[in-house]
Amino acid sequence: MYEALKRAVLAILKVPAEPPEEPAGTHESVQVFRASPRFLTYLLLQYGIGMVILATALMGAASAAAVLFWSQGMAWLAVVIWSLAAVVMLVKAAVFYVTTRLNYEMRWYIVTDRSLRIREGVFFMREVTLTFANVQNISTTQGPLQRYFGIADVIVETAGGGTGAAHGAEGMMLAHHGVLRGIENAAEVRDRIQSLLRAYRAAGLGDPEDRNAPARAASMPDALVEALRGVREECGRLKTLLAG
């Protein structure tokens, strides 16, 4: 039943069931990380609490209305109200389970020796690619409930991304900020990404534009080099006159 609903939802929302394309990097270095099965339990419990509160409020209101109509001799209307309330809660519970499980399953973390790609979400699908050239910090965060389930979030920040605490890790993926949520071995994943990052920097890799800068400078015409030297000398003489 769930698989049929899953296919229908993905088809209607045009969400690809397959993982995203590999980001920049060598094919041999590709690693795919997935959220832990405990993350699904964590989501079901977290969202289930809200469902219980909603169900209590809805059924309480339905009970009050049913008692009122029953006391006025309209027993049939009381039964209708109770039945409608029960149907609404069953539909909401089914939708809640399907969307929560899809939120868990449609979550991809792909790492290469040059970059990281994160895709998550179904109704609002989000995908972000972070290149190691811009990564500034990799950390983990773990709330009390996550600690109980043995999962944590790995936060990858790039230039201009700020801190994980400032942005918040819950489902956050900004232009300068990516979160691998629900990771069971978060410390190992963090260390693995950090080792790839160190290897990337040790190899002197970076933006192709940056790597070509020395070559462009070396290919400058001699006349342009001499003109720049002349400008520098004139600036030096002007500085001396102003200082005197």
C-alpha positions as CSV (number, residue, x, y, z in Angstrom):
1,M,0.0,0.0,0.0
2,Y,2.7,2.4,1.0
3,E,4.8,1.7,-2.2
4,A,1.8,2.5,-4.4
5,L,1.1,5.8,-2.5
6,K,4.8,6.6,-2.8
7,R,4.9,6.1,-6.5
8,A,1.7,8.2,-6.9
9,V,3.0,11.1,-4.8
10,L,6.4,11.2,-6.5
11,A,4.7,11.1,-9.9
12,I,2.3,13.9,-9.0
13,L,4.9,16.1,-7.5
14,K,7.5,15.1,-10.2
15,V,10.1,14.2,-7.6
16,P,12.8,11.9,-9.0
17,A,13.1,8.6,-7.1
18,E,16.7,8.1,-8.1
19,P,19.6,9.9,-6.3
20,P,20.9,13.3,-7.7
21,E,23.8,13.4,-10.1
22,E,27.3,13.2,-8.7
23,P,28.8,16.6,-7.9
24,A,32.2,17.7,-9.3
25,G,35.0,15.2,-8.4
26,T,36.4,11.9,-9.4
27,H,34.0,9.0,-9.8
28,E,36.2,6.8,-7.6
29,S,35.9,9.2,-4.7
30,V,32.0,9.3,-4.6
31,Q,30.5,8.4,-1.3
32,V,26.7,8.3,-0.6
33,F,25.6,8.9,3.0
34,R,22.0,8.3,4.0
35,A,20.0,9.2,7.1
36,S,19.8,6.5,9.8
37,P,16.6,4.4,10.1
38,R,16.5,5.8,13.6
39,F,16.0,9.2,12.0
40,L,12.6,7.9,10.7
41,T,11.6,6.9,14.2
42,Y,12.8,10.3,15.4
43,L,10.6,12.1,12.9
44,L,7.6,9.9,13.5
45,L,7.8,10.5,17.3
46,Q,8.5,14.3,16.8
47,Y,5.6,14.9,14.5
48,G,3.4,12.3,16.2
49,I,3.3,14.3,19.3
50,G,1.8,17.2,17.3
51,M,-0.7,14.8,15.8
52,V,-1.8,13.5,19.2
53,I,-2.4,17.1,20.4
54,L,-4.4,17.9,17.2
55,A,-6.4,14.7,17.5
56,T,-7.2,15.4,21.1
57,A,-8.5,18.9,20.3
58,L,-10.5,17.7,17.3
59,M,-12.1,14.8,19.0
60,G,-12.8,16.9,22.0
61,A,-14.7,19.5,19.9
62,A,-16.5,16.7,18.1
63,S,-17.5,15.1,21.4
64,A,-18.9,18.4,22.7
65,A,-20.9,18.9,19.6
66,A,-22.2,15.3,19.6
67,V,-23.3,15.5,23.3
68,L,-25.1,18.7,22.5
69,F,-27.0,17.3,19.5
70,W,-27.7,14.0,21.4
71,S,-29.3,15.9,24.3
72,Q,-31.6,17.7,21.8
73,G,-32.8,14.3,20.4
74,M,-30.6,14.4,17.2
75,A,-28.7,11.3,17.8
76,W,-28.1,10.7,14.1
77,L,-26.3,14.1,13.8
78,A,-24.1,13.2,16.8
79,V,-23.2,9.9,15.0
80,V,-22.4,11.8,11.8
81,I,-20.1,14.3,13.7
82,W,-18.2,11.5,15.4
83,S,-17.9,9.6,12.1
84,L,-16.6,12.7,10.2
85,A,-14.1,13.5,13.0
86,A,-12.8,9.9,12.9
87,V,-12.5,9.9,9.1
88,V,-10.6,13.2,9.2
89,M,-8.1,11.9,11.8
90,L,-7.6,8.6,9.9
91,V,-6.8,10.6,6.6
92,K,-4.5,12.9,8.5
93,A,-2.7,10.0,10.1
94,A,-2.2,8.3,6.7
95,V,-0.9,11.5,5.1
96,F,1.3,12.1,8.1
97,Y,2.9,8.7,7.8
98,V,3.4,8.8,4.1
99,T,4.9,12.3,4.0
100,T,7.1,11.6,7.0
101,R,8.5,8.4,5.5
102,L,9.1,10.1,2.2
103,N,10.9,12.9,4.0
104,Y,13.2,10.3,5.3
105,E,13.7,8.3,2.1
106,M,14.0,11.2,-0.3
107,R,17.2,12.5,1.4
108,W,20.6,12.2,-0.3
109,Y,24.1,13.2,0.8
110,I,26.7,12.7,-1.9
111,V,30.4,13.5,-1.2
112,T,33.4,13.5,-3.6
113,D,37.0,14.6,-3.3
114,R,36.0,18.1,-4.5
115,S,32.4,18.9,-3.4
116,L,29.3,17.9,-1.5
117,R,25.7,17.7,-2.8
118,I,22.6,17.5,-0.5
119,R,19.0,16.9,-1.7
120,E,16.0,16.7,0.6
121,G,12.3,17.3,0.6
122,V,9.3,16.1,-1.4
123,F,6.7,18.9,-1.4
124,F,9.5,21.5,-1.4
125,M,12.5,19.7,-2.8
126,R,15.8,21.5,-2.0
127,E,19.2,20.7,-3.5
128,V,22.5,22.5,-2.7
129,T,26.1,21.9,-3.9
130,L,29.0,23.0,-1.8
131,T,32.5,23.0,-3.2
132,F,35.5,22.3,-1.0
133,A,37.1,25.5,-2.2
134,N,34.6,27.5,-0.2
135,V,34.1,25.2,2.9
136,Q,35.2,26.9,6.1
137,N,33.9,24.7,8.9
138,I,32.5,21.2,9.5
139,S,30.8,20.4,12.8
140,T,28.1,18.3,14.4
141,T,25.1,19.1,16.5
142,Q,22.9,16.9,18.6
143,G,19.8,17.6,20.6
144,P,18.5,15.6,23.6
145,L,16.1,13.6,21.6
146,Q,18.7,13.0,18.9
147,R,21.1,11.9,21.5
148,Y,18.6,9.3,22.8
149,F,18.3,7.8,19.3
150,G,22.0,8.0,18.7
151,I,21.8,10.3,15.7
152,A,23.2,13.8,15.0
153,D,23.4,16.4,12.2
154,V,26.6,17.2,10.3
155,I,26.8,20.9,9.5
156,V,29.0,22.2,6.6
157,E,29.5,25.9,6.4
158,T,31.1,27.9,3.6
159,A,32.3,31.5,3.3
160,G,29.5,33.8,4.4
161,G,27.5,31.0,6.0
162,G,27.8,32.0,9.6
163,T,27.5,29.5,12.4
164,G,25.3,26.5,12.8
165,A,23.8,27.9,15.9
166,A,22.9,31.1,14.2
167,H,21.1,29.4,11.3
168,G,19.6,26.4,13.1
169,A,20.1,22.9,11.9
170,E,16.5,21.7,11.6
171,G,16.1,21.1,7.9
172,M,18.3,24.1,7.1
173,M,20.0,24.3,3.7
174,L,21.1,27.8,2.7
175,A,23.3,29.0,-0.1
176,H,26.3,28.9,2.3
177,H,25.1,26.2,4.7
178,G,24.3,22.5,4.3
179,V,23.1,20.0,6.9
180,L,23.4,16.2,6.7
181,R,20.5,15.4,9.0
182,G,19.9,12.2,11.0
183,I,23.4,10.7,10.6
184,E,24.0,7.7,12.8
185,N,27.8,7.8,12.7
186,A,28.0,11.6,12.5
187,A,31.6,11.9,13.9
188,E,32.9,9.4,11.3
189,V,31.1,11.2,8.5
190,R,32.5,14.6,9.7
191,D,36.0,13.2,9.9
192,R,35.7,11.6,6.5
193,I,34.6,14.9,4.9
194,Q,37.4,16.8,6.8
195,S,40.0,14.3,5.5
196,L,38.8,14.8,1.9
197,L,38.9,18.5,2.5
198,R,42.5,18.4,3.8
199,A,43.6,16.2,0.8
200,Y,41.9,18.7,-1.5
201,R,43.8,21.6,-0.1
202,A,47.1,19.7,0.1
203,A,46.8,19.0,-3.6
204,G,46.5,22.7,-4.3
205,L,43.1,22.3,-6.0
206,G,40.7,25.2,-6.3
207,D,38.8,27.4,-8.6
208,P,40.1,27.0,-12.2
209,E,40.2,30.8,-12.4
210,D,42.5,31.0,-9.4
211,R,44.8,28.3,-10.7
212,N,45.2,30.1,-14.0
213,A,46.1,33.5,-12.4
214,P,49.9,32.8,-12.3
215,A,49.8,31.8,-16.0
216,R,48.0,35.0,-17.0
217,A,50.4,37.1,-15.0
218,A,53.4,35.3,-16.7
219,S,51.9,35.9,-20.1
220,M,51.6,39.7,-19.7
221,P,53.3,41.7,-22.4
222,D,56.7,43.3,-21.4
223,A,55.4,46.8,-22.3
224,L,52.5,46.4,-19.8
225,V,54.9,45.2,-17.1
226,E,57.1,48.2,-17.7
227,A,54.2,50.6,-17.6
228,L,53.0,49.1,-14.2
229,R,56.5,49.5,-12.8
230,G,56.5,53.1,-13.9
231,V,53.2,53.7,-12.1
232,R,54.6,52.2,-9.0
233,E,57.7,54.4,-9.1
234,E,55.6,57.5,-9.6
235,C,53.4,56.6,-6.6
236,G,56.6,56.1,-4.6
237,R,57.9,59.6,-5.5
238,L,54.5,61.2,-4.8
239,K,54.4,59.5,-1.4
240,T,57.9,61.0,-0.7
241,L,56.8,64.5,-1.7
242,L,53.7,64.3,0.5
243,A,55.7,63.0,3.5
244,G,58.2,65.9,3.1
